[in-house]
Amino acid sequence: MGQDSDASSELPLRIGLFGGTFDPPHRGHIAVAADVADALDLDRVLWIPAGHPPHKLLADTAPLALRVEMTRAVINADSRFKMTGIEAERMGPSYTVETAQALKENYPGAKLFLIIGTDQFRQLHLWKNPEKLLSLVELVVMDRDGQRGRDHTPHLAGAENAHFVPVRKIDISSTDVRIAVNDGQNVTTLIPSAVAEIIVREGLYRN
């Protein structure tokens, strides 16, 4: 689950950091990641499954190895997508600032773009060491509703320079997928078939 295999080759200049629990990853994740990559001309989007999200209990999520496997199953959707296990391999809570620092060291020639949602942007001042984080990355705020979170810009140096990128509004959430699976519904419109196969194989999300 280590770093993506070509980290030591010629470094891309523009890398998006797309983190999440990915429990499971779905077609909405794929769509918005592609929209951001198109809008900012990113060479790569690194999908980063969270190992131990500080805001969630481990008991609330599928096993880490399976979330990583499901994430690997979706990155084939776009040649710019890669996956890194940098947070999955970290012991204890996984903080974005630590991930950004490590990736800055792994990709010294690259410009890093942290991809977050509007709700996360508005709560950025509550994150661990947000000022340091903003010194390592440029923020990309996914604007799904056209409401543009600028009206709620946190009072942090660098936050005012965030990129607000319109992305497709796709009404899918990981919670929706889990509920649909538990209800025995067909989820092929919500998730790629490769992810569905893992869910069926492992009996995930069934109470």
Phi, psi and chi 1 to 4 in degrees:
 res  aa     phi    psi   chi1   chi2   chi3   chi4
   1 MET       -   21.6  -70.1 -167.6  -58.9      -
   2 GLY   -73.6 -161.5      -      -      -      -
   3 GLN   -63.4  156.4  -57.6  -55.6  -53.7      -
   4 ASP   -60.3  148.8   51.0  -62.7      -      -
   5 SER   -65.6  -23.4   58.8      -      -      -
   6 ASP  -102.9   25.5   53.8   -7.8      -      -
   7 ALA   -63.0  -25.9      -      -      -      -
   8 SER   -92.2   -3.7   60.2      -      -      -
   9 SER   -83.0 -168.8   61.5      -      -      -
  10 GLU   -57.1  124.3 -176.4  178.4   -8.8      -
  11 LEU   -79.9  134.3  -61.0  176.2      -      -
  12 PRO   -68.7  152.0   26.0  -33.9      -      -
  13 LEU   -84.3  -27.1  -65.0  178.4      -      -
  14 ARG  -130.4  114.1  -59.1  168.1   70.1   83.0
  15 ILE  -124.5  124.9  -58.4  177.0      -      -
  16 GLY   -88.3  139.6      -      -      -      -
  17 LEU  -108.9  114.1  -50.1 -177.7      -      -
  18 PHE  -120.7   93.2 -171.3   44.5      -      -
  19 GLY  -100.6  158.5      -      -      -      -
  20 GLY   174.1  169.6      -      -      -      -
  21 THR   -71.7  -34.1  -49.3      -      -      -
  22 PHE    51.3   64.0  -60.4  132.2      -      -
  23 ASP  -129.9   67.5 -171.4   31.2      -      -
  24 PRO  -100.0  169.2   37.3  -37.4      -      -
  25 PRO   -69.8  146.6   25.2  -32.2      -      -
  26 HIS  -138.6 -179.5   52.0   70.3      -      -
  27 ARG   -64.9  -26.8  -64.5 -170.2 -174.1  -80.7
  28 GLY   -65.3  -42.1      -      -      -      -
  29 HIS   -57.4  -46.3  -70.1  130.8      -      -
  30 ILE   -61.2  -44.8  -65.6  170.7      -      -
  31 ALA   -63.6  -48.0      -      -      -      -
  32 VAL   -71.0  -34.6  -63.2      -      -      -
  33 ALA   -63.2  -40.0      -      -      -      -
  34 ALA   -68.0  -39.6      -      -      -      -
  35 ASP   -60.8  -43.7  -72.7  -14.7      -      -
  36 VAL   -66.7  -42.0  170.6      -      -      -
  37 ALA   -61.2  -40.2      -      -      -      -
  38 ASP   -66.1  -46.5  -70.9  -19.7      -      -
  39 ALA   -66.1  -36.4      -      -      -      -
  40 LEU  -106.9    8.5  -64.6 -179.9      -      -
  41 ASP    53.6   49.7 -165.1   23.4      -      -
  42 LEU   -77.0  141.0  -60.0 -177.6      -      -
  43 ASP   -78.9  -26.2  -61.3  -70.2      -      -
  44 ARG  -156.3  147.0 -179.3  175.9  -54.8  174.7
  45 VAL  -120.7  115.5  176.4      -      -      -
  46 LEU   -89.2  114.3  -80.4 -178.5      -      -
  47 TRP   -80.9  131.2  -69.4   56.5      -      -
  48 ILE  -127.5   91.2  -49.6  172.4      -      -
  49 PRO   -64.2  131.9  -15.7   28.3      -      -
  50 ALA   -76.5  133.6      -      -      -      -
  51 GLY   -78.0  -55.9      -      -      -      -
  52 HIS  -135.4   83.8 -176.1  173.4      -      -
  53 PRO   -59.1  130.0  -17.7   29.8      -      -
  54 PRO   -59.1  -27.5  -21.0   31.7      -      -
  55 HIS   -96.2    3.2   59.9  -69.9      -      -
  56 LYS  -130.3  152.4  -67.9 -171.9  177.7 -177.9
  57 LEU   -86.4  139.4  -63.3  174.8      -      -
  58 LEU   -58.5  -31.6  -72.7  177.1      -      -
  59 ALA   -65.7  -18.3      -      -      -      -
  60 ASP   -85.0   -5.7  -66.2  -23.8      -      -
  61 THR  -120.5  159.6   61.9      -      -      -
  62 ALA   -64.6  158.6      -      -      -      -
  63 PRO   -53.7  142.4  -26.9   35.4      -      -
  64 LEU   -54.4  -46.2  172.0   58.8      -      -
  65 ALA   -59.0  -34.8      -      -      -      -
  66 LEU   -77.5  -35.4  -66.1  179.7      -      -
  67 ARG   -64.7  -37.9  -69.6 -169.2  -72.7  108.3
  68 VAL   -65.0  -44.3  168.5      -      -      -
  69 GLU   -62.6  -41.1 -176.1 -178.9   -2.2      -
  70 MET   -66.0  -37.5  -71.8 -171.7  -72.2      -
  71 THR   -65.5  -42.5  -55.4      -      -      -
  72 ARG   -58.2  -31.9  -75.7 -165.3 -173.2  -79.6
  73 ALA   -72.3  -18.3      -      -      -      -
  74 VAL   -99.3  -16.7  -58.2      -      -      -
  75 ILE   -72.7  -12.3   61.3  173.6      -      -
  76 ASN   -70.4   -8.6  -68.6  -30.1      -      -
  77 ALA   -67.7  -20.6      -      -      -      -
  78 ASP  -151.8  133.9 -168.1  -56.5      -      -
  79 SER   -65.2  -17.1   61.7      -      -      -
  80 ARG   -84.0  -10.8  -65.3  166.9  -63.7 -174.5
  81 PHE   -83.9  134.3  -67.1  171.5      -      -
  82 LYS  -135.0  166.2  -58.4  -70.0 -177.6 -178.1
  83 MET  -126.7  142.7 -163.0 -151.0   78.3      -
  84 THR  -125.6  142.3  174.6      -      -      -
  85 GLY   -95.3   22.3      -      -      -      -
  86 ILE   -59.6  -36.8 -169.0  168.5      -      -
  87 GLU   -86.7  -33.6  -70.0 -164.8   -1.4      -
  88 ALA   -62.5  -30.2      -      -      -      -
  89 GLU   -87.0   -9.6  -64.9  171.3  -11.5      -
  90 ARG   -81.7  134.9 -174.8  177.0  -62.3  143.9
  91 MET   -79.6  140.4  -61.8  -62.0  -66.8      -
  92 GLY    79.6 -171.9      -      -      -      -
  93 PRO   -57.6  145.2  -23.9   34.3      -      -
  94 SER  -109.6  116.3 -167.0      -      -      -
  95 TYR  -106.8  139.6  -65.3  101.2      -      -
  96 THR   -60.7  -37.3  -57.5      -      -      -
  97 VAL   -62.6  -36.3   65.3      -      -      -
  98 GLU   -69.2  -38.7  -64.2  168.5   -2.7      -
  99 THR   -64.8  -43.9  -60.9      -      -      -
 100 ALA   -63.5  -40.9      -      -      -      -
 101 GLN   -62.3  -44.7 -179.9   66.5   59.7      -
 102 ALA   -65.0  -41.2      -      -      -      -
 103 LEU   -71.7  -30.5  -69.3  173.5      -      -
 104 LYS   -62.5  -37.2 -163.1   72.4  171.7  178.8
 105 GLU   -74.1  -35.9  -66.2  168.4    0.5      -
 106 ASN   -73.0  -29.5  -69.8  -17.1      -      -
 107 TYR  -125.4   68.5  -62.0   94.6      -      -
 108 PRO   -63.8  -21.6   22.2  -33.4      -      -
 109 GLY   -95.2    2.3      -      -      -      -
 110 ALA  -100.7  154.7      -      -      -      -
 111 LYS   -99.4  125.9  179.9  177.0  -72.3 -172.0
 112 LEU  -100.4  135.5  -57.2 -178.2      -      -
 113 PHE  -120.7  114.8  -64.1   82.1      -      -
 114 LEU   -87.5  118.8  178.3   62.8      -      -
 115 ILE   -94.9  118.5  -56.2  168.0      -      -
 116 ILE  -136.9  168.5   60.7  175.8      -      -
 117 GLY   -91.7  171.7      -      -      -      -
 118 THR   -65.4  -37.2   52.0      -      -      -
 119 ASP   -64.6  -41.0  -70.7  -16.9      -      -
 120 GLN   -64.4  -39.3  -68.5  171.3  -55.5      -
 121 PHE   -60.7  -43.3  179.1   62.8      -      -
 122 ARG   -68.4  -22.3  -67.7  163.4 -175.8  163.1
 123 GLN  -103.2   11.0  -62.8  -64.2  -45.0      -
 124 LEU   -59.0  -32.7 -166.8   66.0      -      -
 125 HIS   -65.4  -14.4   61.0  -72.0      -      -
 126 LEU   -91.9   -7.2  -59.2  176.8      -      -
 127 TRP   -73.3  165.4  -69.8   24.3      -      -
 128 LYS   -71.6  126.2 -178.2  177.5 -179.6  179.1
 129 ASN    46.7   57.3  -65.8  -20.5      -      -
 130 PRO   -62.4  -33.7   23.4  -34.0      -      -
 131 GLU   -64.5  -42.5  -66.4   86.4   -1.5      -
 132 LYS   -64.2  -41.9 -179.3  178.4  179.5 -178.9
 133 LEU   -56.3  -44.2  175.2   62.1      -      -
 134 LEU   -71.5  -14.6  -68.8  173.0      -      -
 135 SER   -83.2  -13.4   72.9      -      -      -
 136 LEU  -101.9  -27.1  -61.9  168.0      -      -
 137 VAL  -134.7  162.5  -57.9      -      -      -
 138 GLU   -99.8  137.8  -68.2 -170.5   24.2      -
 139 LEU   -82.9  139.3  -77.9 -178.6      -      -
 140 VAL  -123.7  118.8  178.6      -      -      -
 141 VAL  -105.8  119.6 -176.9      -      -      -
 142 MET   -75.5  119.4  -64.4  179.5  -70.4      -
 143 ASP  -102.6   91.7 -178.3   15.2      -      -
 144 ARG   -81.5  -29.9  -70.6 -173.5  176.4   90.3
 145 ASP  -109.1   -0.3  -58.5  -46.4      -      -
 146 GLY    73.8   12.2      -      -      -      -
 147 GLN   -87.7  -15.1  -64.6  178.0  -11.6      -
 148 ARG    47.0  105.6  -60.2  179.6   66.2   82.8
 149 GLY   -70.3    9.0      -      -      -      -
 150 ARG   -56.2  -29.5  -73.1 -172.9 -168.3  -81.5
 151 ASP   -66.9  -12.8  -66.6  -20.1      -      -
 152 HIS  -124.7   32.8  -57.8  -83.9      -      -
 153 THR   -63.4  124.6  -59.4      -      -      -
 154 PRO   -66.0  151.3   22.1  -30.7      -      -
 155 HIS   -81.8   74.0  -63.6  -68.5      -      -
 156 LEU  -133.6  138.6  -63.0  167.8      -      -
 157 ALA   -61.2  125.2      -      -      -      -
 158 GLY   101.1  -23.5      -      -      -      -
 159 ALA   -65.5  -29.5      -      -      -      -
 160 GLU   -69.9  -12.4   71.5  -80.8    2.6      -
 161 ASN   -97.3   12.5  -63.1  -39.4      -      -
 162 ALA   -61.4  145.2      -      -      -      -
 163 HIS   -87.5  123.5  -55.4  -89.7      -      -
 164 PHE  -100.3  111.9  -73.0   80.1      -      -
 165 VAL  -112.6  119.2  175.7      -      -      -
 166 PRO   -63.9  131.8  -18.5   31.6      -      -
 167 VAL  -129.9  158.6  -64.5      -      -      -
 168 ARG   -59.8  137.6  -77.4  167.9  -81.3 -177.9
 169 LYS   -90.8  103.5 -175.0  177.5 -179.3 -178.7
 170 ILE  -115.2  118.3  -61.6  178.3      -      -
 171 ASP   -81.8   69.1  -68.5  -35.1      -      -
 172 ILE  -132.6  136.3  -57.1  173.6      -      -
 173 SER  -131.2  160.5   71.5      -      -      -
 174 SER   -61.8  -33.6  -66.1      -      -      -
 175 THR   -61.8  -42.8  -59.9      -      -      -
 176 ASP   -57.6  -43.1  -66.2  -25.4      -      -
 177 VAL   -64.3  -45.8  176.6      -      -      -
 178 ARG   -61.5  -41.7  -65.2 -166.5  -62.0  -91.1
 179 ILE   -65.0  -43.5  -68.4  172.3      -      -
 180 ALA   -62.8  -41.3      -      -      -      -
 181 VAL   -63.3  -45.2  169.8      -      -      -
 182 ASN   -63.1  -30.9 -171.5   55.5      -      -
 183 ASP   -85.0   -1.6  -70.3  -15.5      -      -
 184 GLY    77.6   19.8      -      -      -      -
 185 GLN   -81.1  159.9  -61.1  176.8   24.6      -
 186 ASN   -76.1  123.1 -173.4  -36.1      -      -
 187 VAL  -111.4   16.8  -66.6      -      -      -
 188 THR   -66.4  -22.2   54.6      -      -      -
 189 THR   -82.1  -12.1   60.6      -      -      -
 190 LEU  -100.2  -33.7  -54.1  177.9      -      -
 191 ILE  -137.0  152.9   56.0  176.6      -      -
 192 PRO   -62.4  154.0  -21.9   33.3      -      -
 193 SER   -60.5  -33.0   58.9      -      -      -
 194 ALA   -64.0  -35.5      -      -      -      -
 195 VAL   -72.0  -41.5  174.8      -      -      -
 196 ALA   -60.1  -37.3      -      -      -      -
 197 GLU   -64.1  -39.5  -70.5  169.6    4.8      -
 198 ILE   -66.1  -42.6  -64.1  168.7      -      -
 199 ILE   -61.1  -44.3  -69.0  172.4      -      -
 200 VAL   -66.9  -45.4  170.8      -      -      -
 201 ARG   -58.5  -41.0 -175.6 -166.4   76.6 -155.3
 202 GLU   -95.2   -4.5  -60.2  -66.7  -25.1      -
 203 GLY    65.5   34.0      -      -      -      -
 204 LEU   -72.4  152.0  -65.4  175.7      -      -
 205 TYR    65.4   22.6  -48.2  128.9      -      -
 206 ARG  -111.5  122.9  -69.7 -171.4  177.3  -83.9
 207 ASN   -79.5      -  -65.2  -27.9      -      -
